[in-house]
Amino acid sequence: MPKNNPAKPWRVIPGFGLTLGLTLGWLSVLVLIPLTSLFVMASGLSFEQWLAIFADTRVQAAFRLSFGGALVAALINAAAGLLVAWVLVRHDFPGRRLVDAMVDLPFALPTAVAGIALAALYAPQGWIGRLIEPFGIKVAFTPLGAIVAMVFVGLPFVVRTVQPVLADIDSEVEEAAASLGAGRWQTFHRVILPTLAPALLTGFALAFARAVGEYGSVIFIAGNFPGLSEIVPLLIVVRLEQYDYVGATAIAAIMLVASFVLLLAINGLQRWNRDRLSRGAA
C-alpha cells in the first residue's frame, strides 16, 4: 500500500513529467506540426498572390456561403434547439426517450449519408421537394440546400448545451414569477432566458463552427455550382485537384484562422458561464 506524503499528494497516474511529455508530443504530431506547416506554406505567399486569390469572385462567393450560411443556420438552430430542449425537459410524453435519442443522430450518422438523404428528400421529386415546389421554393442544388444541411448537423450542439442548464432550473421559479403577476413572456424573458443565455450562446457558437467546416452533407444537396452553391471546403479540394497548391493553402489558412477565433470565442463563453455560476453559488 503506497504511503501518502502530506507534502506531495498521491495520484493514480504517476509521473507528471512523463505524461505531460507524451501529451504534448501526441498533440504536436497530430495537431501542432500539421497546422504550423500550413502557416509556413502560407507565409511564403506575396501580397499580390493573396490579393489575386481573394479577388476571385468564385472564392468570395464560397466564403459568403460558408460563413453567411453558417450564421443563418446557427440562428435557426439557436431558436429550434431551445424549443427542442424545452420540450424534452419540461414535458413528459410517450416516446420522449426516442426523440431525445434522435437528437444525437447527426453525431452518429456519416455526413455523406445525411447529404444523400437530404438531397433525396428535398429534390423536386422527393417527399418534401414535391410539396414545396408548387410554392416556388427550391432547396436541393441551391444555396438554401447548403443551409438546410448546416442546420441538420448543428442542431444537436444547441440542444445538448441548453438541455442540462434548463434541467437545473426549478419549475418553482416559473410558478413564483407567475404568482407575482408575470405573464408567460415576462417569465421567459426576465427569469428563464438570462439563465439560459450563456449556454445558448455557447451552443450557437458550436453550431456555427460546425456549419462553417461542414463538407460531406453539404456537397450532396448544394449542387456545388461555382459562384452560387459552392462552399469553401469544397473549393479547397477543387484547387488541390487542379494542382493549385498556392490557392488551396491560402484559403485553408484563412479557414484555420477563423477556426481559432471561433474556438477562442467558445472557450470565452464557457468560462464566462462557469464564472457566472460560481458567483451565483457563492
KOLSEDO-458270 format. One record per residue: residue in one letter; x, y, z of N, C-alpha, C in turn. Coordinates in nm, 3 decimals, decimal comma. Layout:
// residues N
NODE  resn      n.u      n.v      n.w     ca.u     ca.v     ca.w      c.u      c.v      c.w
NODE     a        X        Y        Z        X        Y        Z        X        Y        Z
...
END
This chain:
// residues 282
NODE  resn      n.u      n.v      n.w     ca.u     ca.v     ca.w      c.u      c.v      c.w
NODE     m    0,086   -0,120    0,000    0,000    0,000    0,000    0,090    0,124    0,000
NODE     p    0,079    0,210   -0,099    0,165    0,328   -0,102    0,130    0,424    0,010
NODE     k    0,235    0,483    0,063    0,218    0,580    0,170    0,204    0,719    0,112
NODE     n    0,105    0,790    0,162    0,081    0,926    0,115    0,176    1,023    0,185
NODE     n    0,240    1,103    0,104    0,326    1,209    0,157    0,244    1,335    0,172
NODE     p    0,230    1,390    0,294    0,147    1,510    0,311    0,193    1,626    0,224
NODE     a    0,324    1,632    0,198    0,374    1,743    0,118    0,350    1,723   -0,030
NODE     k    0,327    1,599   -0,070    0,308    1,568   -0,212    0,186    1,479   -0,227
NODE     p    0,076    1,527   -0,284   -0,047    1,447   -0,294   -0,027    1,326   -0,384
NODE     w   -0,088    1,215   -0,344   -0,078    1,090   -0,419   -0,172    1,094   -0,539
NODE     r   -0,124    1,047   -0,652   -0,203    1,047   -0,776   -0,213    0,905   -0,829
NODE     v   -0,323    0,879   -0,898   -0,345    0,747   -0,955   -0,243    0,719   -1,064
NODE     i   -0,219    0,818   -1,153   -0,123    0,804   -1,262    0,003    0,878   -1,222
NODE     p    0,112    0,807   -1,196    0,235    0,875   -1,152    0,312    0,932   -1,270
NODE     g    0,411    1,013   -1,240    0,500    1,065   -1,342    0,441    1,179   -1,420
NODE     f    0,430    1,294   -1,359    0,372    1,409   -1,428    0,455    1,448   -1,550
NODE     g    0,588    1,447   -1,535    0,673    1,484   -1,646    0,656    1,392   -1,766
NODE     l    0,648    1,261   -1,740    0,631    1,165   -1,850    0,497    1,181   -1,919
NODE     t    0,389    1,190   -1,841    0,256    1,201   -1,900    0,240    1,333   -1,975
NODE     l    0,297    1,442   -1,918    0,289    1,570   -1,987    0,368    1,567   -2,117
NODE     g    0,485    1,504   -2,115    0,564    1,493   -2,237    0,494    1,413   -2,345
NODE     l    0,432    1,302   -2,306    0,357    1,221   -2,403    0,238    1,299   -2,459
NODE     t    0,171    1,374   -2,372    0,056    1,453   -2,417    0,096    1,559   -2,517
NODE     l    0,202    1,634   -2,482    0,247    1,739   -2,573    0,302    1,681   -2,703
NODE     g    0,372    1,570   -2,693    0,423    1,506   -2,815    0,313    1,457   -2,905
NODE     w    0,211    1,396   -2,846    0,098    1,346   -2,923    0,023    1,460   -2,991
NODE     l   -0,004    1,567   -2,917   -0,073    1,682   -2,975    0,012    1,751   -3,082
NODE     s    0,143    1,752   -3,062    0,229    1,815   -3,161    0,227    1,739   -3,293
NODE     v    0,233    1,607   -3,285    0,234    1,527   -3,408    0,101    1,536   -3,481
NODE     l   -0,009    1,533   -3,406   -0,141    1,528   -3,469   -0,197    1,666   -3,504
NODE     v   -0,164    1,768   -3,424   -0,228    1,899   -3,441   -0,127    2,009   -3,473
NODE     l   -0,031    2,027   -3,385    0,055    2,145   -3,395    0,141    2,146   -3,521
NODE     i    0,210    2,037   -3,549    0,301    2,034   -3,664    0,225    2,049   -3,797
NODE     p    0,114    1,976   -3,820    0,043    1,997   -3,946   -0,009    2,139   -3,963
NODE     l   -0,064    2,197   -3,856   -0,117    2,333   -3,867   -0,004    2,435   -3,885
NODE     t    0,108    2,412   -3,817    0,221    2,503   -3,833    0,275    2,498   -3,975
NODE     s    0,281    2,378   -4,033    0,329    2,366   -4,171    0,239    2,441   -4,268
NODE     l    0,109    2,443   -4,238    0,017    2,517   -4,323    0,046    2,667   -4,318
NODE     f    0,071    2,718   -4,197    0,103    2,860   -4,184    0,236    2,893   -4,250
NODE     v    0,332    2,802   -4,239    0,462    2,825   -4,301    0,447    2,833   -4,453
NODE     m    0,368    2,744   -4,510    0,346    2,748   -4,654    0,274    2,876   -4,695
NODE     a    0,176    2,917   -4,614    0,101    3,039   -4,648    0,184    3,164   -4,632
NODE     s    0,282    3,161   -4,539    0,364    3,281   -4,518    0,455    3,310   -4,636
NODE     g    0,477    3,214   -4,722    0,561    3,236   -4,839    0,491    3,306   -4,953
NODE     l    0,362    3,331   -4,939    0,288    3,399   -5,044    0,310    3,550   -5,036
NODE     s    0,323    3,610   -5,148    0,338    3,755   -5,153    0,202    3,823   -5,139
NODE     f    0,206    3,953   -5,114    0,081    4,028   -5,101    0,001    4,024   -5,230
NODE     e    0,069    4,027   -5,343   -0,001    4,022   -5,472   -0,071    3,888   -5,491
NODE     q   -0,007    3,780   -5,444   -0,070    3,648   -5,455   -0,194    3,638   -5,368
NODE     w   -0,184    3,689   -5,244   -0,301    3,690   -5,156   -0,415    3,771   -5,219
NODE     l   -0,380    3,886   -5,274   -0,481    3,973   -5,332   -0,546    3,908   -5,454
NODE     a   -0,465    3,839   -5,535   -0,519    3,774   -5,654   -0,612    3,659   -5,617
NODE     i   -0,579    3,588   -5,510   -0,662    3,473   -5,470   -0,797    3,521   -5,420
NODE     f   -0,797    3,622   -5,335   -0,923    3,664   -5,273   -0,997    3,769   -5,355
NODE     a   -0,937    3,812   -5,464   -1,012    3,897   -5,557   -1,096    3,813   -5,652
NODE     d   -1,074    3,684   -5,651   -1,152    3,593   -5,736   -1,297    3,591   -5,686
NODE     t   -1,391    3,617   -5,776   -1,532    3,619   -5,736   -1,580    3,482   -5,690
NODE     r   -1,522    3,377   -5,744   -1,560    3,242   -5,701   -1,521    3,218   -5,555
NODE     v   -1,403    3,263   -5,517   -1,359    3,250   -5,378   -1,447    3,334   -5,286
NODE     q   -1,478    3,455   -5,326   -1,563    3,541   -5,244   -1,701    3,481   -5,225
NODE     a   -1,757    3,424   -5,332   -1,889    3,363   -5,321   -1,886    3,242   -5,227
NODE     a   -1,778    3,164   -5,232   -1,767    3,048   -5,144   -1,759    3,090   -4,997
NODE     f   -1,684    3,195   -4,969   -1,675    3,244   -4,832   -1,808    3,301   -4,784
NODE     r   -1,878    3,370   -4,872   -2,009    3,424   -4,833   -2,106    3,312   -4,798
NODE     l   -2,106    3,205   -4,877   -2,197    3,096   -4,850   -2,158    3,020   -4,724
NODE     s   -2,028    2,994   -4,707   -1,985    2,916   -4,591   -2,012    2,991   -4,461
NODE     f   -1,972    3,118   -4,454   -1,988    3,193   -4,330   -2,128    3,251   -4,316
NODE     g   -2,184    3,301   -4,426   -2,321    3,353   -4,419   -2,422    3,243   -4,394
NODE     g   -2,408    3,132   -4,466   -2,499    3,020   -4,444   -2,484    2,961   -4,305
NODE     a   -2,360    2,954   -4,254   -2,339    2,902   -4,119   -2,403    2,994   -4,016
NODE     l   -2,398    3,125   -4,038   -2,460    3,219   -3,944   -2,612    3,201   -3,944
NODE     v   -2,672    3,191   -4,062   -2,817    3,171   -4,069   -2,856    3,038   -4,004
NODE     a   -2,779    2,932   -4,034   -2,809    2,802   -3,976   -2,795    2,803   -3,825
NODE     a   -2,694    2,873   -3,772   -2,675    2,880   -3,627   -2,788    2,956   -3,560
NODE     l   -2,837    3,063   -3,623   -2,950    3,137   -3,568   -3,076    3,050   -3,565
NODE     i   -3,099    2,975   -3,672   -3,214    2,883   -3,676   -3,200    2,777   -3,568
NODE     n   -3,080    2,723   -3,553   -3,057    2,619   -3,453   -3,071    2,674   -3,311
NODE     a   -3,035    2,800   -3,290   -3,050    2,857   -3,156   -3,197    2,859   -3,115
NODE     a   -3,284    2,898   -3,207   -3,428    2,901   -3,175   -3,486    2,760   -3,169
NODE     a   -3,456    2,679   -3,271   -3,512    2,543   -3,274   -3,454    2,456   -3,162
NODE     g   -3,324    2,472   -3,135   -3,263    2,393   -3,029   -3,318    2,427   -2,892
NODE     l   -3,344    2,554   -2,868   -3,405    2,594   -2,741   -3,544    2,533   -2,727
NODE     l   -3,621    2,534   -2,835   -3,755    2,476   -2,831   -3,750    2,325   -2,806
NODE     v   -3,659    2,255   -2,876   -3,648    2,110   -2,857   -3,604    2,077   -2,715
NODE     a   -3,505    2,151   -2,664   -3,459    2,127   -2,527   -3,571    2,154   -2,426
NODE     w   -3,650    2,257   -2,451   -3,761    2,289   -2,360   -3,863    2,176   -2,358
NODE     v   -3,898    2,123   -2,473   -3,996    2,015   -2,479   -3,942    1,890   -2,409
NODE     l   -3,816    1,858   -2,431   -3,759    1,737   -2,372   -3,745    1,747   -2,221
NODE     v   -3,722    1,868   -2,169   -3,701    1,885   -2,026   -3,831    1,911   -1,951
NODE     r   -3,916    1,994   -2,008   -4,034    2,040   -1,936   -4,158    1,952   -1,955
NODE     h   -4,156    1,862   -2,053   -4,276    1,784   -2,081   -4,242    1,635   -2,085
NODE     d   -4,334    1,556   -2,035   -4,321    1,410   -2,038   -4,429    1,355   -2,130
NODE     f   -4,391    1,287   -2,235   -4,486    1,238   -2,333   -4,437    1,103   -2,385
NODE     p   -4,525    1,023   -2,441   -4,483    0,893   -2,495   -4,380    0,910   -2,606
NODE     g   -4,274    0,835   -2,599   -4,170    0,842   -2,700   -4,066    0,951   -2,675
NODE     r   -4,067    1,009   -2,554   -3,973    1,118   -2,527   -3,829    1,069   -2,534
NODE     r   -3,802    0,950   -2,482   -3,666    0,897   -2,486   -3,622    0,873   -2,631
NODE     l   -3,714    0,830   -2,714   -3,680    0,810   -2,855   -3,646    0,942   -2,923
NODE     v   -3,726    1,045   -2,895   -3,699    1,177   -2,951   -3,566    1,229   -2,900
NODE     d   -3,539    1,207   -2,771   -3,413    1,252   -2,713   -3,295    1,183   -2,779
NODE     a   -3,310    1,054   -2,810   -3,202    0,982   -2,877   -3,185    1,028   -3,022
NODE     m   -3,294    1,067   -3,086   -3,286    1,111   -3,225   -3,209    1,242   -3,240
NODE     v   -3,203    1,320   -3,132   -3,128    1,446   -3,139   -2,982    1,420   -3,170
NODE     d   -2,929    1,308   -3,120   -2,787    1,276   -3,141   -2,762    1,207   -3,274
NODE     l   -2,864    1,187   -3,354   -2,846    1,117   -3,481   -2,745    1,185   -3,573
NODE     p   -2,744    1,318   -3,587   -2,641    1,380   -3,673   -2,498    1,355   -3,625
NODE     f   -2,479    1,326   -3,495   -2,346    1,293   -3,446   -2,299    1,157   -3,498
NODE     a   -2,391    1,060   -3,499   -2,355    0,924   -3,534   -2,365    0,896   -3,684
NODE     l   -2,450    0,970   -3,753   -2,473    0,943   -3,895   -2,358    0,998   -3,979
NODE     p   -2,301    0,919   -4,070   -2,198    0,973   -4,161   -2,254    1,090   -4,241
NODE     t   -2,173    1,194   -4,256   -2,222    1,314   -4,322   -2,262    1,289   -4,466
NODE     a   -2,193    1,197   -4,534   -2,229    1,166   -4,672   -2,369    1,104   -4,679
NODE     v   -2,399    1,017   -4,582   -2,532    0,957   -4,577   -2,638    1,063   -4,551
NODE     a   -2,609    1,155   -4,462   -2,702    1,264   -4,433   -2,725    1,350   -4,558
NODE     g   -2,618    1,379   -4,632   -2,632    1,459   -4,753   -2,716    1,390   -4,858
NODE     i   -2,695    1,262   -4,877   -2,775    1,187   -4,975   -2,922    1,184   -4,934
NODE     a   -2,946    1,162   -4,804   -3,085    1,158   -4,755   -3,153    1,293   -4,773
NODE     l   -3,083    1,402   -4,740   -3,142    1,534   -4,755   -3,167    1,567   -4,902
NODE     a   -3,073    1,531   -4,988   -3,092    1,557   -5,131   -3,211    1,479   -5,186
NODE     a   -3,229    1,355   -5,139   -3,343    1,276   -5,186   -3,475    1,333   -5,135
NODE     l   -3,475    1,387   -5,014   -3,598    1,442   -4,957   -3,638    1,573   -5,024
NODE     y   -3,539    1,660   -5,050   -3,568    1,794   -5,098   -3,552    1,809   -5,249
NODE     a   -3,521    1,702   -5,319   -3,516    1,707   -5,465   -3,656    1,736   -5,520
NODE     p   -3,667    1,785   -5,643   -3,800    1,815   -5,698   -3,897    1,699   -5,692
NODE     q   -3,848    1,576   -5,698   -3,934    1,459   -5,690   -3,932    1,393   -5,553
NODE     g   -3,865    1,457   -5,456   -3,858    1,399   -5,322   -3,986    1,421   -5,244
NODE     w   -3,992    1,358   -5,127   -4,113    1,366   -5,045   -4,145    1,509   -5,004
NODE     i   -4,043    1,585   -4,966   -4,066    1,724   -4,926   -4,055    1,818   -5,044
NODE     g   -3,965    1,789   -5,135   -3,945    1,877   -5,250   -4,067    1,891   -5,337
NODE     r   -4,141    1,783   -5,357   -4,260    1,790   -5,441   -4,372    1,870   -5,375
NODE     l   -4,367    1,883   -5,242   -4,470    1,959   -5,172   -4,443    2,109   -5,174
NODE     i   -4,316    2,148   -5,172   -4,283    2,290   -5,166   -4,253    2,349   -5,303
NODE     e   -4,232    2,264   -5,403   -4,201    2,317   -5,536   -4,315    2,399   -5,595
NODE     p   -4,444    2,362   -5,577   -4,552    2,447   -5,630   -4,552    2,589   -5,575
NODE     f   -4,489    2,610   -5,457   -4,481    2,744   -5,398   -4,356    2,819   -5,445
NODE     g   -4,283    2,762   -5,538   -4,163    2,827   -5,590   -4,042    2,815   -5,499
NODE     i   -4,044    2,722   -5,405   -3,934    2,702   -5,311   -3,849    2,585   -5,360
NODE     k   -3,725    2,612   -5,389   -3,631    2,508   -5,431   -3,519    2,499   -5,328
NODE     v   -3,499    2,380   -5,277   -3,398    2,358   -5,173   -3,278    2,284   -5,229
NODE     a   -3,303    2,169   -5,291   -3,192    2,088   -5,341   -3,120    2,161   -5,453
NODE     f   -2,987    2,153   -5,449   -2,899    2,210   -5,553   -2,909    2,363   -5,558
NODE     t   -2,930    2,423   -5,442   -2,932    2,569   -5,428   -2,858    2,605   -5,299
NODE     p   -2,825    2,732   -5,279   -2,765    2,773   -5,150   -2,854    2,741   -5,031
NODE     l   -2,985    2,741   -5,050   -3,075    2,705   -4,942   -3,053    2,561   -4,897
NODE     g   -3,019    2,474   -4,990   -2,989    2,337   -4,955   -2,867    2,327   -4,864
NODE     a   -2,767    2,410   -4,891   -2,649    2,411   -4,804   -2,687    2,452   -4,662
NODE     i   -2,775    2,550   -4,649   -2,818    2,595   -4,517   -2,896    2,486   -4,445
NODE     v   -2,980    2,413   -4,519   -3,055    2,303   -4,460   -2,960    2,197   -4,404
NODE     a   -2,856    2,164   -4,478   -2,758    2,066   -4,430   -2,684    2,119   -4,308
NODE     m   -2,652    2,247   -4,306   -2,585    2,306   -4,190   -2,675    2,305   -4,067
NODE     v   -2,803    2,328   -4,086   -2,898    2,320   -3,974   -2,902    2,178   -3,920
NODE     f   -2,901    2,081   -4,009   -2,909    1,940   -3,970   -2,792    1,901   -3,880
NODE     v   -2,671    1,939   -3,918   -2,554    1,896   -3,842   -2,532    1,980   -3,716
NODE     g   -2,590    2,099   -3,707   -2,564    2,187   -3,595   -2,665    2,182   -3,483
NODE     l   -2,785    2,129   -3,509   -2,890    2,130   -3,407   -2,851    2,060   -3,278
NODE     p   -2,788    1,942   -3,281   -2,757    1,876   -3,152   -2,668    1,958   -3,061
NODE     f   -2,582    2,043   -3,116   -2,492    2,121   -3,031   -2,571    2,216   -2,942
NODE     v   -2,674    2,277   -2,995   -2,755    2,371   -2,916   -2,838    2,294   -2,814
NODE     v   -2,900    2,185   -2,857   -2,987    2,109   -2,767   -2,908    2,055   -2,649
NODE     r   -2,796    1,992   -2,676   -2,717    1,931   -2,569   -2,647    2,033   -2,480
NODE     t   -2,629    2,154   -2,528   -2,571    2,259   -2,444   -2,675    2,322   -2,354
NODE     v   -2,795    2,342   -2,405   -2,900    2,409   -2,329   -2,972    2,313   -2,235
NODE     q   -2,985    2,188   -2,276   -3,067    2,092   -2,202   -3,027    2,076   -2,055
NODE     p   -2,900    2,053   -2,021   -2,868    2,037   -1,878   -2,888    2,163   -1,796
NODE     v   -2,865    2,280   -1,855   -2,887    2,405   -1,783   -3,036    2,425   -1,756
NODE     l   -3,117    2,395   -1,856   -3,261    2,408   -1,838   -3,313    2,309   -1,735
NODE     a   -3,254    2,190   -1,730   -3,297    2,091   -1,632   -3,266    2,134   -1,490
NODE     d   -3,162    2,217   -1,472   -3,126    2,264   -1,338   -3,215    2,377   -1,290
NODE     i   -3,292    2,438   -1,379   -3,383    2,546   -1,339   -3,510    2,484   -1,282
NODE     d   -3,536    2,508   -1,157   -3,654    2,451   -1,092   -3,780    2,515   -1,149
NODE     s   -3,879    2,431   -1,176   -4,006    2,484   -1,227   -4,075    2,574   -1,127
NODE     e   -4,036    2,564   -0,999   -4,096    2,651   -0,897   -4,060    2,797   -0,922
NODE     v   -3,947    2,821   -0,990   -3,910    2,959   -1,023   -4,014    3,020   -1,116
NODE     e   -4,060    2,943   -1,213   -4,164    2,991   -1,304   -4,295    3,012   -1,229
NODE     e   -4,328    2,923   -1,138   -4,451    2,936   -1,061   -4,446    3,060   -0,971
NODE     a   -4,328    3,087   -0,914   -4,314    3,206   -0,829   -4,332    3,333   -0,912
NODE     a   -4,275    3,334   -1,033   -4,291    3,451   -1,119   -4,437    3,470   -1,158
NODE     a   -4,507    3,360   -1,185   -4,649    3,369   -1,220   -4,732    3,418   -1,102
NODE     s   -4,695    3,376   -0,981   -4,770    3,420   -0,863   -4,751    3,568   -0,835
NODE     l   -4,642    3,624   -0,884   -4,617    3,767   -0,867   -4,678    3,850   -0,979
NODE     g   -4,750    3,785   -1,068   -4,821    3,858   -1,173   -4,751    3,862   -1,307
NODE     a   -4,641    3,792   -1,323   -4,569    3,792   -1,451   -4,639    3,702   -1,551
NODE     g   -4,649    3,750   -1,674   -4,705    3,667   -1,779   -4,604    3,566   -1,829
NODE     r   -4,645    3,485   -1,927   -4,556    3,382   -1,979   -4,434    3,443   -2,046
NODE     w   -4,456    3,547   -2,127   -4,343    3,609   -2,195   -4,251    3,679   -2,096
NODE     q   -4,307    3,746   -1,995   -4,223    3,811   -1,894   -4,142    3,709   -1,816
NODE     t   -4,204    3,595   -1,783   -4,132    3,491   -1,709   -4,017    3,437   -1,791
NODE     f   -4,044    3,414   -1,920   -3,937    3,361   -2,005   -3,829    3,465   -2,028
NODE     h   -3,869    3,589   -2,054   -3,773    3,693   -2,090   -3,689    3,739   -1,971
NODE     r   -3,750    3,746   -1,854   -3,681    3,803   -1,739   -3,625    3,699   -1,642
NODE     v   -3,677    3,577   -1,646   -3,634    3,475   -1,550   -3,557    3,362   -1,618
NODE     i   -3,615    3,304   -1,721   -3,555    3,185   -1,783   -3,440    3,222   -1,876
NODE     l   -3,465    3,317   -1,966   -3,366    3,348   -2,070   -3,233    3,398   -2,013
NODE     p   -3,230    3,485   -1,911   -3,098    3,526   -1,858   -3,016    3,408   -1,806
NODE     t   -3,081    3,308   -1,751   -3,009    3,192   -1,702   -2,958    3,105   -1,816
NODE     l   -3,037    3,096   -1,922   -3,000    3,013   -2,036   -2,907    3,082   -2,135
NODE     a   -2,893    3,214   -2,125   -2,819    3,289   -2,226   -2,676    3,239   -2,248
NODE     p   -2,595    3,217   -2,142   -2,458    3,169   -2,169   -2,455    3,035   -2,240
NODE     a   -2,539    2,941   -2,197   -2,542    2,810   -2,262   -2,594    2,821   -2,405
NODE     l   -2,692    2,908   -2,426   -2,747    2,926   -2,561   -2,643    2,988   -2,654
NODE     l   -2,567    3,084   -2,604   -2,462    3,145   -2,685   -2,351    3,044   -2,716
NODE     t   -2,318    2,959   -2,620   -2,218    2,856   -2,644   -2,266    2,758   -2,750
NODE     g   -2,392    2,714   -2,740   -2,446    2,626   -2,841   -2,451    2,690   -2,978
NODE     f   -2,484    2,820   -2,982   -2,484    2,893   -3,108   -2,345    2,895   -3,170
NODE     a   -2,243    2,923   -3,089   -2,106    2,927   -3,140   -2,060    2,789   -3,188
NODE     l   -2,096    2,684   -3,115   -2,059    2,549   -3,156   -2,128    2,511   -3,287
NODE     a   -2,255    2,545   -3,299   -2,328    2,515   -3,423   -2,271    2,593   -3,540
NODE     f   -2,234    2,718   -3,516   -2,174    2,799   -3,622   -2,040    2,741   -3,668
NODE     a   -1,956    2,703   -3,571   -1,826    2,646   -3,605   -1,842    2,514   -3,680
NODE     r   -1,938    2,433   -3,638   -1,961    2,306   -3,707   -2,010    2,328   -3,849
NODE     a   -2,096    2,425   -3,869   -2,150    2,451   -4,002   -2,046    2,509   -4,096
NODE     v   -1,955    2,591   -4,044   -1,852    2,651   -4,130   -1,764    2,543   -4,191
NODE     g   -1,730    2,442   -4,113   -1,641    2,338   -4,161   -1,710    2,217   -4,221
NODE     e   -1,842    2,220   -4,232   -1,915    2,104   -4,284   -1,884    2,083   -4,433
NODE     y   -1,871    1,958   -4,470   -1,837    1,924   -4,608   -1,928    1,814   -4,664
NODE     g   -1,929    1,698   -4,601   -1,994    1,581   -4,658   -2,142    1,598   -4,688
NODE     s   -2,218    1,649   -4,593   -2,362    1,660   -4,614   -2,398    1,774   -4,708
NODE     v   -2,314    1,879   -4,713   -2,347    1,996   -4,795   -2,326    1,969   -4,943
NODE     i   -2,219    1,899   -4,978   -2,186    1,885   -5,120   -2,290    1,802   -5,194
NODE     f   -2,365    1,718   -5,124   -2,463    1,634   -5,193   -2,593    1,709   -5,220
NODE     i   -2,626    1,806   -5,138   -2,754    1,875   -5,154   -2,737    2,013   -5,216
NODE     a   -2,617    2,073   -5,206   -2,600    2,211   -5,252   -2,588    2,220   -5,404
NODE     g   -2,542    2,116   -5,470   -2,526    2,123   -5,614   -2,388    2,166   -5,657
NODE     n   -2,317    2,240   -5,572   -2,176    2,276   -5,595   -2,155    2,355   -5,724
NODE     f   -2,245    2,448   -5,752   -2,227    2,534   -5,869   -2,131    2,647   -5,834
NODE     p   -2,021    2,663   -5,909   -1,923    2,768   -5,877   -1,988    2,906   -5,876
NODE     g   -1,959    2,980   -5,771   -2,012    3,115   -5,757   -2,154    3,120   -5,705
NODE     l   -2,217    3,005   -5,683   -2,356    3,004   -5,637   -2,374    2,917   -5,512
NODE     s   -2,343    2,789   -5,521   -2,367    2,697   -5,410   -2,242    2,617   -5,376
NODE     e   -2,128    2,677   -5,394   -2,001    2,611   -5,363   -1,948    2,662   -5,230
NODE     i   -1,910    2,572   -5,140   -1,861    2,609   -5,008   -1,708    2,610   -5,009
NODE     v   -1,650    2,670   -4,907   -1,505    2,686   -4,901   -1,433    2,551   -4,891
NODE     p   -1,474    2,456   -4,805   -1,403    2,328   -4,803   -1,400    2,258   -4,939
NODE     l   -1,509    2,267   -5,014   -1,509    2,207   -5,147   -1,415    2,282   -5,240
NODE     l   -1,410    2,413   -5,227   -1,321    2,492   -5,312   -1,175    2,455   -5,287
NODE     i   -1,140    2,426   -5,163   -1,004    2,382   -5,132   -0,973    2,251   -5,203
NODE     v   -1,068    2,157   -5,200   -1,048    2,029   -5,268   -1,034    2,050   -5,419
NODE     v   -1,115    2,138   -5,474   -1,108    2,166   -5,618   -0,971    2,224   -5,654
NODE     r   -0,921    2,316   -5,574   -0,790    2,375   -5,602   -0,679    2,269   -5,594
NODE     l   -0,691    2,177   -5,499   -0,592    2,071   -5,490   -0,598    1,978   -5,611
NODE     e   -0,719    1,948   -5,657   -0,732    1,863   -5,775   -0,677    1,931   -5,900
NODE     q   -0,678    2,063   -5,901   -0,622    2,139   -6,013   -0,473    2,170   -5,992
NODE     y   -0,413    2,111   -5,887   -0,272    2,132   -5,855   -0,241    2,279   -5,825
NODE     d   -0,342    2,351   -5,779   -0,323    2,489   -5,736   -0,298    2,489   -5,586
NODE     y   -0,178    2,445   -5,547   -0,147    2,432   -5,405   -0,136    2,568   -5,336
NODE     v   -0,096    2,669   -5,410   -0,085    2,802   -5,352   -0,223    2,854   -5,311
NODE     g   -0,319    2,843   -5,403   -0,454    2,889   -5,372   -0,519    2,808   -5,262
NODE     a   -0,501    2,676   -5,266   -0,559    2,591   -5,162   -0,500    2,622   -5,026
NODE     t   -0,369    2,648   -5,021   -0,304    2,680   -4,893   -0,355    2,812   -4,837
NODE     a   -0,369    2,912   -4,922   -0,416    3,042   -4,875   -0,558    3,034   -4,821
NODE     i   -0,645    2,965   -4,893   -0,785    2,952   -4,849   -0,792    2,872   -4,719
NODE     a   -0,712    2,764   -4,711   -0,712    2,683   -4,589   -0,658    2,761   -4,470
NODE     a   -0,560    2,847   -4,492   -0,506    2,927   -4,383   -0,611    3,023   -4,327
NODE     i   -0,691    3,083   -4,413   -0,797    3,172   -4,366   -0,901    3,093   -4,287
NODE     m   -0,935    2,975   -4,334   -1,030    2,892   -4,259   -0,973    2,852   -4,124
NODE     l   -0,842    2,826   -4,119   -0,779    2,789   -3,993   -0,782    2,904   -3,893
NODE     v   -0,754    3,024   -3,940   -0,761    3,141   -3,852   -0,903    3,160   -3,801
NODE     a   -1,000    3,144   -3,889   -1,140    3,156   -3,846   -1,175    3,051   -3,741
NODE     s   -1,123    2,930   -3,757   -1,150    2,824   -3,659   -1,090    2,859   -3,523
NODE     f   -0,969    2,915   -3,521   -0,908    2,956   -3,396   -0,990    3,066   -3,328
NODE     v   -1,038    3,160   -3,406   -1,119    3,268   -3,348   -1,247    3,212   -3,287
NODE     l   -1,312    3,120   -3,358   -1,433    3,058   -3,305   -1,403    2,978   -3,179
NODE     l   -1,290    2,909   -3,178   -1,254    2,831   -3,059   -1,231    2,921   -2,939
NODE     l   -1,163    3,033   -2,959   -1,142    3,128   -2,850   -1,276    3,185   -2,801
NODE     a   -1,367    3,213   -2,895   -1,498    3,265   -2,855   -1,576    3,162   -2,772
NODE     i   -1,570    3,036   -2,814   -1,642    2,930   -2,741   -1,583    2,913   -2,602
NODE     n   -1,449    2,911   -2,593   -1,386    2,897   -2,461   -1,418    3,016   -2,371
NODE     g   -1,422    3,136   -2,430   -1,458    3,253   -2,352   -1,600    3,247   -2,299
NODE     l   -1,692    3,201   -2,383   -1,831    3,187   -2,338   -1,844    3,083   -2,228
NODE     q   -1,773    2,971   -2,241   -1,779    2,868   -2,139   -1,720    2,917   -2,007
NODE     r   -1,609    2,991   -2,013   -1,550    3,044   -1,890   -1,642    3,147   -1,826
NODE     w   -1,704    3,230   -1,909   -1,800    3,328   -1,855   -1,915    3,257   -1,785
NODE     n   -1,962    3,147   -1,844   -2,072    3,074   -1,785   -2,029    3,013   -1,650
NODE     r   -1,908    2,956   -1,645   -1,860    2,898   -1,519   -1,843    3,005   -1,412
NODE     d   -1,788    3,119   -1,450   -1,770    3,226   -1,351   -1,904    3,277   -1,301
NODE     r   -1,999    3,289   -1,392   -2,131    3,337   -1,351   -2,197    3,239   -1,255
NODE     l   -2,186    3,109   -1,284   -2,246    3,008   -1,198   -2,177    3,004   -1,062
NODE     s   -2,043    3,021   -1,061   -1,972    3,020   -0,934   -2,010    3,141   -0,848
NODE     r   -2,027    3,257   -0,913   -2,070    3,375   -0,836   -2,210    3,358   -0,784
NODE     g   -2,298    3,294   -0,865   -2,433    3,270   -0,818   -2,439    3,173   -0,703
NODE     a   -2,352    3,070   -0,706   -2,348    2,974   -0,596   -2,294    3,035   -0,468
NODE     a   -2,199    3,131   -0,484   -2,145    3,198   -0,366   -2,245    3,294   -0,304
END
